[in-house]
Amino acid sequence: MITERQTHWKNLLVADGDRLYWPAPERNKEPILAVLRDTLPETGTVLEIAAGSGQHTAFFAGHFRNLTWQASEPEEEYRRSIQAWIQHDGLTNAPPPMELDTRSADWPIDKFDAVLCCNMIHISPWESCTGLMAGVGKGLSPGGALIFYGPFSIDGKHTADSNREFDESLESRDPSWGVRDMADVTALAADHGLAFGRKVEMPSNNLCVIYRRENP
């Protein structure tokens, strides 16, 4: 049974117990999976940053059984949900979620082979993105991938009117939020040894943007 309750900035759907549910991850998980199949290593550890409800965690960990899928999330309520999804799906390759705020210089994990970050950098301060790049630059294996999913502007222009309206809505909620320009993110990545790999057009005017850790 799915019920609905109000959170601090949007409606949150509750599946049962501690498991939380949003419609968006259900809509985008299959297109993201297609990108991951072409991007992730065969073995190793994937760090999922800002894993939210845990719907993605359970779905992707279930499709990549040879990978250790390490979710992280700064909010305790969401970590409980992630763990509940892991237990609900009986996953053995997904450890308990870590508390991780990318703005912290001290991460609870120091080595990983790929990183997935969905729908975070536009609903958090820019400092969250700079901290993310610094942490990934330190811990990502040579040749490993950093995969972003979400809306981006390109060379200062929104890719659709809906993204422009979304950007305005974000900034009205919090001036430190906003759709990020891919050039700014790419420049920041380069500062931490991450080279632009490719971008993939996704449904609803979103992108997957992929960076690779350069060999030292």
C-alpha angles and dihedrals in degrees: 000000000000120000131176134232136170123256131186094284112003144011116283122204118216118210098186137308110348094339111113125198137200125181094225098068089049090054098046103035096089096050090047091048090057090056093046092053088061096041115036124086120249093245137012136067127315116200112208111200121206092005093179115186094003096241091121092044093056095041097048096039088053091055096045104048093161091060128075104234108207112188122197132190134165097216119080095212091057093046088056089052092049091051091047091054091048091052093042091056094041094234118178097181096059114080120203111291118266127229104242130163107184091215090068117094090214114069121188090230125049105181130047138148102220138008129212121194118176125187097340115107095061094051096047135057118280086250088070089060094046090050091048092054092048092051094045091047089057100042110029116105117244108275091015121138133241109201122195123190123191144066121324135176118226120223091340096311128106115237093224140010089247090060091050090052090046090051091052090049092051093050091049089057095045125357090215091062127079147125106289125228113242092225091058092048091047092050090050091049091052090055088063100043097267118132124204110255110175145313125230124204111236134188121282093028094294128134139210107219116192129198129183129215107242119229112262 
